[in-house]
Amino acid sequence: MKTIACIYCEGNDTKLAIVTKEKGSTKLKILSTAAVDVVAPKVGTETATPFSLDTEGLQLEGIDTGQDAGGLIGQADSPSILAMAQAFKYINPNKVEFIPALTEPAIFYHTYEGPKDLKPQKIIENLINEIRDSKNIYIEKGSIDYTELSDGGLLAAFVEGQVACVNLINGIANHFGKKFFKVPTIKSADVALAYYAAKRKKFFPDDQSLIVYIGKEYSKLIFLHGRKLKHIGTTLDIGTLNLHTYDVYFSKILLEMETGGVSSLDNIIVCGEDDSENLILSFYGTFPEANVSRLEFDDFDLSSLGDEVKSKISSFSVPMAIATEFFDELAKEHKGINLLPKYISEEQKFFQFSWHSFAVLPLLFLAPFLITLKVLQNNKDAAQLDQEITQKTILMRQNQEVLSKIAELEGKINSFDQTVAILDSASSGAGVWHEVISDIASFAGRKQDVWLSRISKDEGPTVLLEGYGLNRPTLSDFAYNLESATLKSVLYEPLREQNAYKYNIIFDISSYPKKKNE
């Protein structure tokens, strides 16, 4: 199911019809409609924008029409926007595509006079150049399109600058908290209405037909030859609000028939704000040979609309014609005029890039791929390095254990060396003392008048000898017999009945190995 909102902007009068096509259904269904007078208020004044509303089930209680009128047409909180927003009371506007329909002076027509046996894009280029040269208007490609006329000529339609009807749609979007709604195309109201009338009426190939669309302030005269468009008359500044007599239409019709090369009328189709019996009878009186009829809409499902809206459904002729043409184009049954200025298509893009940005756009997809590839490679290298670090950590711990064992062995070796040194020192000391004792014993054995009572040694190499001697000179000889010995003191100390001397001798025991080596 696809839902569209067709908006016809005709001066201050705006018609809205929300149309959907359900799967399996041959009819288009109108969900709701709205008719609003959109008037641009004067800047700096407070006023209520006048509007009228025709919708099914729409309630206007609580709408405050007093507001700051400093905004433009399409202000998000204006009464006209609020009124059109009410048409979406039971419809999600985010799922709806909006299709504006324009007529003169919002859209311009131009008859193509160049070669026609060209490709469509080449014809568009020729049209742009032709309009630029003849009217000094510069048109972008998306803002112009064409359709074929009954005589084989081409009729181009184009827009210039900002499209007010699209601004109105943006105002509705702002009301619902969005920047814009999707606008897939902009339609020509006149071309679409001609297509719909030709589709609904069974015209003969040679029939000259006239579609009279009567609006509130403006009216349109559209001529067909057979089932193809022949001529679009200039917009008439007469409508239901300023029409005093139907005779005005007849003079305008005769003038446009002369301009469009129409000699007579076989069919007259009446639609718009006025399709009354009085109007039809008036046409019969002026064109007695023409078949005058209303434009019927029995191909639409109107079950969702109220009786009041159904009674004046003809006033929504253009929105319904737009819906028919749009869905027929989707079904590849018809090709109408489709306009979509570049600024509208650009603002609706998800990525809004300039032309050179699109050249760089592939890099936006290539760069993440390369970065991802590099990250994966780095992760793989990091995992491999982590594995190597784990292996080297285990090896380091094993080496530390080996070093600990080596240090333990080195400690044992060092302690062994110390033990050997101590043993060697002890062995060496034992030899020195043996030599000292041997010297003392040898001397005492020879003299037999000296004896030793005490031997002591301090922390240093000095040894203290204490004893007694019967002869004082012998004590001097005893000190001289010892290496590096000094007789410190000799004290007279009688021993029993004999004269005796107590002596103190000190010597350096470290000199004894030297003495022995000499």
Contacts in CASP RR format, 6 or more apart in sequence:
PFRMAT RR
TARGET T0000
AUTHOR 0000-0000-0000
METHOD contacts of the structure
MODEL  1
MKTIACIYCEGNDTKLAIVTKEKGSTKLKILSTAAVDVVAPKVGTETATP
FSLDTEGLQLEGIDTGQDAGGLIGQADSPSILAMAQAFKYINPNKVEFIP
ALTEPAIFYHTYEGPKDLKPQKIIENLINEIRDSKNIYIEKGSIDYTELS
DGGLLAAFVEGQVACVNLINGIANHFGKKFFKVPTIKSADVALAYYAAKR
KKFFPDDQSLIVYIGKEYSKLIFLHGRKLKHIGTTLDIGTLNLHTYDVYF
SKILLEMETGGVSSLDNIIVCGEDDSENLILSFYGTFPEANVSRLEFDDF
DLSSLGDEVKSKISSFSVPMAIATEFFDELAKEHKGINLLPKYISEEQKF
FQFSWHSFAVLPLLFLAPFLITLKVLQNNKDAAQLDQEITQKTILMRQNQ
EVLSKIAELEGKINSFDQTVAILDSASSGAGVWHEVISDIASFAGRKQDV
WLSRISKDEGPTVLLEGYGLNRPTLSDFAYNLESATLKSVLYEPLREQNA
YKYNIIFDISSYPKKKNE
1 20 0 8 1.000
1 21 0 8 1.000
1 22 0 8 1.000
1 23 0 8 1.000
2 20 0 8 1.000
2 21 0 8 1.000
2 97 0 8 1.000
2 327 0 8 1.000
2 330 0 8 1.000
3 18 0 8 1.000
3 19 0 8 1.000
3 20 0 8 1.000
3 31 0 8 1.000
3 91 0 8 1.000
3 95 0 8 1.000
3 96 0 8 1.000
3 97 0 8 1.000
4 18 0 8 1.000
4 19 0 8 1.000
4 20 0 8 1.000
4 96 0 8 1.000
4 97 0 8 1.000
4 98 0 8 1.000
4 99 0 8 1.000
4 323 0 8 1.000
4 326 0 8 1.000
5 16 0 8 1.000
5 17 0 8 1.000
5 18 0 8 1.000
5 19 0 8 1.000
5 87 0 8 1.000
5 93 0 8 1.000
5 96 0 8 1.000
5 97 0 8 1.000
5 98 0 8 1.000
5 99 0 8 1.000
6 16 0 8 1.000
6 17 0 8 1.000
6 18 0 8 1.000
6 19 0 8 1.000
6 99 0 8 1.000
6 101 0 8 1.000
6 318 0 8 1.000
6 319 0 8 1.000
6 320 0 8 1.000
6 322 0 8 1.000
6 323 0 8 1.000
6 326 0 8 1.000
7 14 0 8 1.000
7 15 0 8 1.000
7 16 0 8 1.000
7 98 0 8 1.000
7 99 0 8 1.000
7 100 0 8 1.000
7 101 0 8 1.000
7 165 0 8 1.000
7 168 0 8 1.000
7 169 0 8 1.000
7 319 0 8 1.000
8 14 0 8 1.000
8 15 0 8 1.000
8 16 0 8 1.000
8 100 0 8 1.000
8 101 0 8 1.000
8 103 0 8 1.000
8 189 0 8 1.000
8 316 0 8 1.000
8 318 0 8 1.000
8 319 0 8 1.000
8 322 0 8 1.000
9 38 0 8 1.000
9 100 0 8 1.000
9 101 0 8 1.000
9 102 0 8 1.000
9 106 0 8 1.000
9 164 0 8 1.000
9 165 0 8 1.000
9 168 0 8 1.000
10 103 0 8 1.000
10 189 0 8 1.000
10 215 0 8 1.000
10 216 0 8 1.000
10 217 0 8 1.000
10 218 0 8 1.000
10 318 0 8 1.000
11 106 0 8 1.000
11 217 0 8 1.000
11 218 0 8 1.000
12 37 0 8 1.000
12 38 0 8 1.000
12 39 0 8 1.000
12 217 0 8 1.000
13 35 0 8 1.000
13 36 0 8 1.000
13 37 0 8 1.000
13 38 0 8 1.000
13 215 0 8 1.000
13 216 0 8 1.000
13 217 0 8 1.000
14 35 0 8 1.000
14 36 0 8 1.000
14 37 0 8 1.000
14 38 0 8 1.000
14 80 0 8 1.000
14 84 0 8 1.000
14 165 0 8 1.000
14 168 0 8 1.000
15 33 0 8 1.000
15 34 0 8 1.000
15 35 0 8 1.000
15 315 0 8 1.000
15 316 0 8 1.000
15 318 0 8 1.000
15 319 0 8 1.000
16 33 0 8 1.000
16 34 0 8 1.000
16 35 0 8 1.000
16 36 0 8 1.000
16 84 0 8 1.000
16 87 0 8 1.000
16 319 0 8 1.000
17 30 0 8 1.000
17 32 0 8 1.000
17 33 0 8 1.000
17 316 0 8 1.000
17 319 0 8 1.000
17 320 0 8 1.000
17 323 0 8 1.000
18 30 0 8 1.000
18 31 0 8 1.000
18 32 0 8 1.000
18 33 0 8 1.000
18 87 0 8 1.000
18 88 0 8 1.000
18 91 0 8 1.000
18 96 0 8 1.000
19 28 0 8 1.000
19 29 0 8 1.000
19 30 0 8 1.000
19 31 0 8 1.000
19 300 0 8 1.000
19 319 0 8 1.000
19 320 0 8 1.000
19 323 0 8 1.000
20 28 0 8 1.000
20 29 0 8 1.000
20 31 0 8 1.000
21 28 0 8 1.000
21 29 0 8 1.000
21 327 0 8 1.000
22 29 0 8 1.000
25 301 0 8 1.000
27 299 0 8 1.000
27 300 0 8 1.000
27 301 0 8 1.000
28 299 0 8 1.000
28 300 0 8 1.000
28 301 0 8 1.000
28 320 0 8 1.000
28 323 0 8 1.000
28 324 0 8 1.000
28 327 0 8 1.000
29 300 0 8 1.000
29 301 0 8 1.000
29 303 0 8 1.000
29 304 0 8 1.000
30 300 0 8 1.000
30 301 0 8 1.000
30 302 0 8 1.000
30 304 0 8 1.000
30 305 0 8 1.000
30 316 0 8 1.000
30 320 0 8 1.000
31 90 0 8 1.000
31 91 0 8 1.000
31 304 0 8 1.000
32 55 0 8 1.000
32 56 0 8 1.000
32 57 0 8 1.000
32 58 0 8 1.000
32 87 0 8 1.000
32 88 0 8 1.000
32 89 0 8 1.000
32 90 0 8 1.000
32 91 0 8 1.000
32 304 0 8 1.000
32 305 0 8 1.000
33 54 0 8 1.000
33 55 0 8 1.000
33 56 0 8 1.000
33 87 0 8 1.000
33 305 0 8 1.000
33 309 0 8 1.000
33 316 0 8 1.000
33 319 0 8 1.000
34 53 0 8 1.000
34 54 0 8 1.000
34 55 0 8 1.000
34 58 0 8 1.000
34 83 0 8 1.000
34 84 0 8 1.000
34 86 0 8 1.000
34 87 0 8 1.000
35 52 0 8 1.000
35 53 0 8 1.000
35 54 0 8 1.000
35 55 0 8 1.000
35 315 0 8 1.000
35 316 0 8 1.000
36 51 0 8 1.000
36 52 0 8 1.000
36 53 0 8 1.000
36 80 0 8 1.000
36 83 0 8 1.000
36 84 0 8 1.000
37 49 0 8 1.000
37 50 0 8 1.000
37 51 0 8 1.000
37 52 0 8 1.000
37 80 0 8 1.000
38 49 0 8 1.000
38 51 0 8 1.000
38 73 0 8 1.000
38 74 0 8 1.000
38 80 0 8 1.000
38 168 0 8 1.000
39 49 0 8 1.000
39 50 0 8 1.000
39 51 0 8 1.000
39 73 0 8 1.000
39 80 0 8 1.000
40 72 0 8 1.000
40 73 0 8 1.000
41 47 0 8 1.000
41 49 0 8 1.000
41 69 0 8 1.000
41 70 0 8 1.000
41 71 0 8 1.000
42 69 0 8 1.000
43 69 0 8 1.000
43 70 0 8 1.000
43 71 0 8 1.000
44 69 0 8 1.000
44 70 0 8 1.000
45 69 0 8 1.000
45 70 0 8 1.000
46 66 0 8 1.000
46 67 0 8 1.000
46 68 0 8 1.000
46 69 0 8 1.000
47 66 0 8 1.000
47 69 0 8 1.000
48 65 0 8 1.000
48 66 0 8 1.000
48 67 0 8 1.000
48 79 0 8 1.000
49 65 0 8 1.000
49 67 0 8 1.000
49 69 0 8 1.000
49 78 0 8 1.000
49 79 0 8 1.000
49 80 0 8 1.000
51 79 0 8 1.000
51 80 0 8 1.000
51 83 0 8 1.000
53 60 0 8 1.000
53 83 0 8 1.000
53 86 0 8 1.000
54 308 0 8 1.000
54 309 0 8 1.000
54 312 0 8 1.000
54 315 0 8 1.000
55 86 0 8 1.000
55 87 0 8 1.000
55 309 0 8 1.000
56 304 0 8 1.000
56 305 0 8 1.000
56 306 0 8 1.000
56 309 0 8 1.000
57 89 0 8 1.000
57 306 0 8 1.000
58 83 0 8 1.000
58 86 0 8 1.000
58 87 0 8 1.000
58 89 0 8 1.000
59 86 0 8 1.000
60 83 0 8 1.000
60 86 0 8 1.000
63 79 0 8 1.000
63 82 0 8 1.000
63 83 0 8 1.000
65 79 0 8 1.000
66 79 0 8 1.000
67 75 0 8 1.000
67 77 0 8 1.000
67 78 0 8 1.000
67 79 0 8 1.000
71 78 0 8 1.000
72 167 0 8 1.000
73 80 0 8 1.000
73 164 0 8 1.000
73 167 0 8 1.000
73 168 0 8 1.000
74 80 0 8 1.000
74 81 0 8 1.000
74 167 0 8 1.000
74 168 0 8 1.000
74 170 0 8 1.000
74 171 0 8 1.000
74 172 0 8 1.000
75 81 0 8 1.000
75 171 0 8 1.000
76 171 0 8 1.000
76 172 0 8 1.000
76 174 0 8 1.000
76 175 0 8 1.000
76 177 0 8 1.000
77 175 0 8 1.000
80 168 0 8 1.000
81 168 0 8 1.000
81 171 0 8 1.000
81 172 0 8 1.000
81 174 0 8 1.000
81 175 0 8 1.000
82 175 0 8 1.000
84 172 0 8 1.000
85 172 0 8 1.000
85 175 0 8 1.000
85 176 0 8 1.000
88 96 0 8 1.000
88 176 0 8 1.000
93 172 0 8 1.000
93 173 0 8 1.000
93 176 0 8 1.000
93 181 0 8 1.000
94 176 0 8 1.000
94 178 0 8 1.000
94 181 0 8 1.000
96 181 0 8 1.000
96 182 0 8 1.000
97 181 0 8 1.000
97 182 0 8 1.000
97 183 0 8 1.000
97 184 0 8 1.000
98 169 0 8 1.000
98 172 0 8 1.000
98 181 0 8 1.000
98 182 0 8 1.000
98 183 0 8 1.000
99 183 0 8 1.000
99 184 0 8 1.000
99 185 0 8 1.000
99 186 0 8 1.000
99 187 0 8 1.000
99 322 0 8 1.000
99 323 0 8 1.000
99 326 0 8 1.000
100 163 0 8 1.000
100 165 0 8 1.000
100 166 0 8 1.000
100 168 0 8 1.000
100 169 0 8 1.000
100 183 0 8 1.000
100 186 0 8 1.000
100 187 0 8 1.000
101 165 0 8 1.000
101 186 0 8 1.000
101 187 0 8 1.000
101 188 0 8 1.000
101 189 0 8 1.000
101 192 0 8 1.000
101 318 0 8 1.000
101 319 0 8 1.000
101 322 0 8 1.000
102 159 0 8 1.000
102 163 0 8 1.000
102 165 0 8 1.000
102 186 0 8 1.000
102 187 0 8 1.000
102 188 0 8 1.000
102 189 0 8 1.000
103 188 0 8 1.000
103 189 0 8 1.000
103 190 0 8 1.000
103 218 0 8 1.000
103 220 0 8 1.000
103 235 0 8 1.000
104 234 0 8 1.000
104 235 0 8 1.000
105 235 0 8 1.000
106 159 0 8 1.000
106 163 0 8 1.000
106 164 0 8 1.000
106 165 0 8 1.000
107 157 0 8 1.000
107 158 0 8 1.000
107 159 0 8 1.000
107 188 0 8 1.000
107 189 0 8 1.000
107 339 0 8 1.000
108 137 0 8 1.000
108 157 0 8 1.000
108 158 0 8 1.000
108 159 0 8 1.000
108 160 0 8 1.000
109 155 0 8 1.000
109 156 0 8 1.000
109 157 0 8 1.000
109 232 0 8 1.000
110 127 0 8 1.000
110 130 0 8 1.000
110 131 0 8 1.000
110 135 0 8 1.000
110 155 0 8 1.000
110 156 0 8 1.000
110 157 0 8 1.000
110 158 0 8 1.000
111 153 0 8 1.000
111 154 0 8 1.000
111 155 0 8 1.000
111 156 0 8 1.000
112 123 0 8 1.000
112 126 0 8 1.000
112 127 0 8 1.000
112 130 0 8 1.000
112 146 0 8 1.000
112 153 0 8 1.000
112 154 0 8 1.000
112 155 0 8 1.000
112 156 0 8 1.000
113 130 0 8 1.000
114 126 0 8 1.000
114 130 0 8 1.000
115 126 0 8 1.000
116 123 0 8 1.000
116 152 0 8 1.000
116 153 0 8 1.000
116 154 0 8 1.000
118 126 0 8 1.000
123 146 0 8 1.000
123 154 0 8 1.000
124 141 0 8 1.000
124 144 0 8 1.000
124 145 0 8 1.000
124 146 0 8 1.000
125 141 0 8 1.000
127 139 0 8 1.000
127 144 0 8 1.000
127 146 0 8 1.000
127 156 0 8 1.000
127 158 0 8 1.000
128 138 0 8 1.000
128 139 0 8 1.000
128 141 0 8 1.000
128 144 0 8 1.000
131 137 0 8 1.000
131 139 0 8 1.000
131 144 0 8 1.000
131 156 0 8 1.000
131 158 0 8 1.000
132 138 0 8 1.000
132 139 0 8 1.000
137 160 0 8 1.000
139 158 0 8 1.000
139 160 0 8 1.000
140 341 0 8 1.000
140 342 0 8 1.000
141 342 0 8 1.000
142 339 0 8 1.000
142 340 0 8 1.000
142 341 0 8 1.000
142 342 0 8 1.000
142 345 0 8 1.000
143 158 0 8 1.000
143 159 0 8 1.000
143 160 0 8 1.000
143 161 0 8 1.000
143 339 0 8 1.000
143 340 0 8 1.000
143 341 0 8 1.000
143 342 0 8 1.000
144 156 0 8 1.000
144 157 0 8 1.000
144 158 0 8 1.000
144 339 0 8 1.000
145 156 0 8 1.000
145 157 0 8 1.000
145 158 0 8 1.000
145 336 0 8 1.000
145 337 0 8 1.000
145 338 0 8 1.000
145 339 0 8 1.000
146 154 0 8 1.000
146 155 0 8 1.000
146 156 0 8 1.000
146 157 0 8 1.000
146 337 0 8 1.000
147 154 0 8 1.000
147 155 0 8 1.000
147 157 0 8 1.000
147 188 0 8 1.000
147 191 0 8 1.000
147 229 0 8 1.000
147 335 0 8 1.000
147 336 0 8 1.000
147 337 0 8 1.000
148 154 0 8 1.000
148 155 0 8 1.000
148 228 0 8 1.000
149 155 0 8 1.000
149 228 0 8 1.000
149 229 0 8 1.000
149 230 0 8 1.000
149 231 0 8 1.000
150 224 0 8 1.000
150 225 0 8 1.000
150 226 0 8 1.000
150 228 0 8 1.000
150 229 0 8 1.000
150 230 0 8 1.000
151 225 0 8 1.000
151 230 0 8 1.000
155 191 0 8 1.000
155 229 0 8 1.000
155 232 0 8 1.000
157 188 0 8 1.000
157 191 0 8 1.000
157 337 0 8 1.000
157 339 0 8 1.000
158 339 0 8 1.000
159 186 0 8 1.000
159 339 0 8 1.000
159 341 0 8 1.000
161 341 0 8 1.000
162 343 0 8 1.000
163 186 0 8 1.000
163 341 0 8 1.000
163 344 0 8 1.000
165 186 0 8 1.000
166 183 0 8 1.000
166 186 0 8 1.000
166 344 0 8 1.000
169 180 0 8 1.000
169 181 0 8 1.000
169 183 0 8 1.000
170 179 0 8 1.000
170 180 0 8 1.000
170 181 0 8 1.000
172 181 0 8 1.000
173 179 0 8 1.000
173 180 0 8 1.000
173 181 0 8 1.000
179 347 0 8 1.000
180 347 0 8 1.000
180 348 0 8 1.000
182 348 0 8 1.000
183 340 0 8 1.000
183 344 0 8 1.000
183 348 0 8 1.000
184 340 0 8 1.000
185 326 0 8 1.000
185 338 0 8 1.000
185 339 0 8 1.000
185 340 0 8 1.000
186 338 0 8 1.000
186 339 0 8 1.000
186 340 0 8 1.000
186 341 0 8 1.000
186 344 0 8 1.000
187 322 0 8 1.000
187 325 0 8 1.000
187 326 0 8 1.000
187 336 0 8 1.000
187 337 0 8 1.000
187 338 0 8 1.000
187 339 0 8 1.000
188 336 0 8 1.000
188 337 0 8 1.000
188 339 0 8 1.000
189 220 0 8 1.000
189 318 0 8 1.000
189 321 0 8 1.000
189 322 0 8 1.000
190 220 0 8 1.000
190 222 0 8 1.000
190 232 0 8 1.000
191 229 0 8 1.000
191 232 0 8 1.000
191 336 0 8 1.000
191 337 0 8 1.000
192 318 0 8 1.000
192 321 0 8 1.000
192 322 0 8 1.000
192 324 0 8 1.000
192 325 0 8 1.000
192 336 0 8 1.000
192 337 0 8 1.000
193 211 0 8 1.000
193 213 0 8 1.000
193 220 0 8 1.000
193 222 0 8 1.000
193 271 0 8 1.000
193 317 0 8 1.000
193 318 0 8 1.000
193 321 0 8 1.000
194 211 0 8 1.000
194 222 0 8 1.000
194 224 0 8 1.000
194 229 0 8 1.000
194 232 0 8 1.000
195 229 0 8 1.000
195 321 0 8 1.000
195 324 0 8 1.000
195 325 0 8 1.000
195 334 0 8 1.000
195 336 0 8 1.000
196 295 0 8 1.000
196 317 0 8 1.000
196 320 0 8 1.000
196 321 0 8 1.000
196 324 0 8 1.000
196 325 0 8 1.000
197 209 0 8 1.000
197 211 0 8 1.000
197 222 0 8 1.000
197 224 0 8 1.000
197 269 0 8 1.000
197 271 0 8 1.000
197 295 0 8 1.000
197 321 0 8 1.000
198 209 0 8 1.000
198 224 0 8 1.000
198 226 0 8 1.000
198 227 0 8 1.000
198 228 0 8 1.000
199 227 0 8 1.000
199 324 0 8 1.000
200 295 0 8 1.000
200 296 0 8 1.000
200 299 0 8 1.000
201 209 0 8 1.000
201 267 0 8 1.000
201 269 0 8 1.000
201 293 0 8 1.000
203 209 0 8 1.000
203 224 0 8 1.000
203 226 0 8 1.000
203 227 0 8 1.000
203 266 0 8 1.000
203 267 0 8 1.000
204 226 0 8 1.000
204 266 0 8 1.000
205 226 0 8 1.000
205 227 0 8 1.000
206 225 0 8 1.000
206 226 0 8 1.000
207 224 0 8 1.000
207 225 0 8 1.000
207 226 0 8 1.000
207 266 0 8 1.000
207 267 0 8 1.000
208 223 0 8 1.000
208 224 0 8 1.000
208 225 0 8 1.000
208 226 0 8 1.000
208 230 0 8 1.000
208 262 0 8 1.000
208 263 0 8 1.000
208 264 0 8 1.000
208 265 0 8 1.000
208 266 0 8 1.000
208 267 0 8 1.000
209 223 0 8 1.000
209 224 0 8 1.000
209 225 0 8 1.000
209 226 0 8 1.000
209 265 0 8 1.000
209 266 0 8 1.000
209 267 0 8 1.000
209 268 0 8 1.000
209 269 0 8 1.000
210 221 0 8 1.000
210 222 0 8 1.000
210 223 0 8 1.000
210 224 0 8 1.000
210 253 0 8 1.000
210 262 0 8 1.000
210 265 0 8 1.000
210 267 0 8 1.000
210 268 0 8 1.000
210 269 0 8 1.000
210 290 0 8 1.000
211 220 0 8 1.000
211 221 0 8 1.000
211 222 0 8 1.000
211 223 0 8 1.000
211 224 0 8 1.000
211 269 0 8 1.000
211 271 0 8 1.000
211 295 0 8 1.000
212 219 0 8 1.000
212 220 0 8 1.000
212 221 0 8 1.000
212 249 0 8 1.000
212 253 0 8 1.000
212 268 0 8 1.000
212 269 0 8 1.000
212 270 0 8 1.000
212 271 0 8 1.000
212 283 0 8 1.000
213 219 0 8 1.000
213 220 0 8 1.000
213 222 0 8 1.000
213 271 0 8 1.000
213 272 0 8 1.000
213 317 0 8 1.000
213 318 0 8 1.000
214 239 0 8 1.000
214 240 0 8 1.000
214 243 0 8 1.000
214 270 0 8 1.000
214 271 0 8 1.000
214 272 0 8 1.000
214 273 0 8 1.000
214 274 0 8 1.000
214 275 0 8 1.000
214 279 0 8 1.000
215 239 0 8 1.000
215 240 0 8 1.000
215 272 0 8 1.000
215 273 0 8 1.000
215 274 0 8 1.000
215 315 0 8 1.000
216 239 0 8 1.000
216 240 0 8 1.000
216 241 0 8 1.000
216 273 0 8 1.000
217 237 0 8 1.000
217 239 0 8 1.000
217 241 0 8 1.000
217 242 0 8 1.000
218 235 0 8 1.000
218 236 0 8 1.000
218 237 0 8 1.000
218 238 0 8 1.000
218 239 0 8 1.000
219 235 0 8 1.000
219 236 0 8 1.000
219 238 0 8 1.000
219 239 0 8 1.000
219 249 0 8 1.000
220 232 0 8 1.000
220 233 0 8 1.000
220 235 0 8 1.000
220 236 0 8 1.000
221 232 0 8 1.000
221 233 0 8 1.000
221 236 0 8 1.000
221 252 0 8 1.000
221 253 0 8 1.000
221 256 0 8 1.000
222 229 0 8 1.000
222 231 0 8 1.000
222 232 0 8 1.000
222 233 0 8 1.000
223 229 0 8 1.000
223 230 0 8 1.000
223 231 0 8 1.000
223 232 0 8 1.000
223 233 0 8 1.000
223 256 0 8 1.000
223 257 0 8 1.000
223 260 0 8 1.000
223 262 0 8 1.000
224 230 0 8 1.000
230 260 0 8 1.000
230 262 0 8 1.000
231 256 0 8 1.000
231 259 0 8 1.000
231 260 0 8 1.000
231 261 0 8 1.000
231 262 0 8 1.000
233 256 0 8 1.000
233 259 0 8 1.000
233 260 0 8 1.000
234 256 0 8 1.000
236 249 0 8 1.000
236 252 0 8 1.000
238 248 0 8 1.000
238 249 0 8 1.000
238 252 0 8 1.000
239 273 0 8 1.000
239 274 0 8 1.000
240 273 0 8 1.000
240 274 0 8 1.000
243 274 0 8 1.000
246 278 0 8 1.000
246 279 0 8 1.000
246 282 0 8 1.000
246 283 0 8 1.000
250 282 0 8 1.000
250 286 0 8 1.000
256 262 0 8 1.000
257 263 0 8 1.000
257 265 0 8 1.000
264 289 0 8 1.000
265 287 0 8 1.000
265 289 0 8 1.000
265 290 0 8 1.000
266 289 0 8 1.000
266 290 0 8 1.000
266 291 0 8 1.000
267 290 0 8 1.000
267 291 0 8 1.000
267 292 0 8 1.000
267 293 0 8 1.000
268 283 0 8 1.000
268 287 0 8 1.000
268 290 0 8 1.000
268 291 0 8 1.000
268 292 0 8 1.000
268 293 0 8 1.000
269 293 0 8 1.000
269 294 0 8 1.000
269 295 0 8 1.000
270 279 0 8 1.000
270 280 0 8 1.000
270 283 0 8 1.000
270 292 0 8 1.000
270 293 0 8 1.000
270 294 0 8 1.000
270 295 0 8 1.000
271 294 0 8 1.000
271 295 0 8 1.000
271 314 0 8 1.000
271 317 0 8 1.000
272 295 0 8 1.000
272 314 0 8 1.000
272 315 0 8 1.000
272 317 0 8 1.000
273 312 0 8 1.000
273 314 0 8 1.000
273 315 0 8 1.000
275 294 0 8 1.000
275 295 0 8 1.000
275 314 0 8 1.000
280 292 0 8 1.000
280 293 0 8 1.000
280 294 0 8 1.000
283 290 0 8 1.000
283 292 0 8 1.000
284 290 0 8 1.000
284 292 0 8 1.000
294 314 0 8 1.000
295 314 0 8 1.000
295 317 0 8 1.000
297 313 0 8 1.000
297 314 0 8 1.000
297 317 0 8 1.000
297 320 0 8 1.000
299 324 0 8 1.000
300 320 0 8 1.000
302 309 0 8 1.000
302 310 0 8 1.000
302 313 0 8 1.000
305 313 0 8 1.000
313 320 0 8 1.000
325 334 0 8 1.000
325 336 0 8 1.000
328 334 0 8 1.000
329 335 0 8 1.000
329 336 0 8 1.000
329 338 0 8 1.000
346 352 0 8 1.000
351 361 0 8 1.000
353 361 0 8 1.000
428 513 0 8 1.000
432 509 0 8 1.000
432 512 0 8 1.000
432 513 0 8 1.000
433 509 0 8 1.000
435 512 0 8 1.000
435 516 0 8 1.000
436 463 0 8 1.000
436 482 0 8 1.000
436 509 0 8 1.000
436 512 0 8 1.000
439 481 0 8 1.000
439 482 0 8 1.000
440 452 0 8 1.000
440 465 0 8 1.000
440 482 0 8 1.000
443 450 0 8 1.000
443 477 0 8 1.000
443 478 0 8 1.000
443 481 0 8 1.000
444 450 0 8 1.000
444 451 0 8 1.000
444 452 0 8 1.000
447 471 0 8 1.000
447 474 0 8 1.000
447 477 0 8 1.000
447 478 0 8 1.000
449 469 0 8 1.000
449 470 0 8 1.000
449 471 0 8 1.000
449 474 0 8 1.000
450 467 0 8 1.000
450 468 0 8 1.000
450 469 0 8 1.000
450 470 0 8 1.000
450 471 0 8 1.000
450 474 0 8 1.000
450 475 0 8 1.000
450 478 0 8 1.000
451 467 0 8 1.000
451 468 0 8 1.000
451 469 0 8 1.000
452 465 0 8 1.000
452 466 0 8 1.000
452 467 0 8 1.000
453 466 0 8 1.000
453 467 0 8 1.000
453 468 0 8 1.000
454 464 0 8 1.000
454 465 0 8 1.000
454 466 0 8 1.000
454 467 0 8 1.000
455 463 0 8 1.000
455 464 0 8 1.000
455 465 0 8 1.000
455 466 0 8 1.000
456 463 0 8 1.000
456 464 0 8 1.000
456 466 0 8 1.000
457 463 0 8 1.000
457 464 0 8 1.000
457 509 0 8 1.000
458 464 0 8 1.000
461 508 0 8 1.000
461 509 0 8 1.000
461 510 0 8 1.000
462 506 0 8 1.000
462 507 0 8 1.000
462 508 0 8 1.000
462 509 0 8 1.000
463 506 0 8 1.000
463 507 0 8 1.000
463 508 0 8 1.000
463 509 0 8 1.000
464 504 0 8 1.000
464 505 0 8 1.000
464 506 0 8 1.000
465 482 0 8 1.000
465 503 0 8 1.000
465 504 0 8 1.000
465 505 0 8 1.000
465 506 0 8 1.000
465 507 0 8 1.000
466 502 0 8 1.000
466 503 0 8 1.000
466 504 0 8 1.000
467 502 0 8 1.000
467 503 0 8 1.000
468 493 0 8 1.000
468 495 0 8 1.000
468 500 0 8 1.000
468 501 0 8 1.000
468 502 0 8 1.000
468 503 0 8 1.000
469 475 0 8 1.000
469 500 0 8 1.000
469 501 0 8 1.000
469 502 0 8 1.000
469 503 0 8 1.000
470 498 0 8 1.000
470 499 0 8 1.000
470 500 0 8 1.000
470 501 0 8 1.000
471 501 0 8 1.000
472 490 0 8 1.000
472 501 0 8 1.000
475 487 0 8 1.000
475 490 0 8 1.000
475 501 0 8 1.000
475 503 0 8 1.000
475 505 0 8 1.000
476 487 0 8 1.000
478 487 0 8 1.000
478 503 0 8 1.000
478 505 0 8 1.000
479 485 0 8 1.000
479 486 0 8 1.000
479 487 0 8 1.000
479 505 0 8 1.000
482 505 0 8 1.000
482 507 0 8 1.000
483 507 0 8 1.000
483 508 0 8 1.000
483 511 0 8 1.000
483 512 0 8 1.000
483 514 0 8 1.000
483 515 0 8 1.000
484 507 0 8 1.000
484 508 0 8 1.000
484 511 0 8 1.000
485 505 0 8 1.000
485 506 0 8 1.000
485 507 0 8 1.000
486 505 0 8 1.000
486 506 0 8 1.000
486 507 0 8 1.000
487 503 0 8 1.000
487 504 0 8 1.000
487 505 0 8 1.000
488 503 0 8 1.000
488 504 0 8 1.000
488 505 0 8 1.000
488 506 0 8 1.000
489 503 0 8 1.000
489 504 0 8 1.000
490 501 0 8 1.000
490 502 0 8 1.000
490 503 0 8 1.000
491 501 0 8 1.000
491 502 0 8 1.000
491 503 0 8 1.000
492 499 0 8 1.000
492 500 0 8 1.000
492 501 0 8 1.000
492 502 0 8 1.000
493 500 0 8 1.000
493 501 0 8 1.000
493 502 0 8 1.000
494 500 0 8 1.000
END
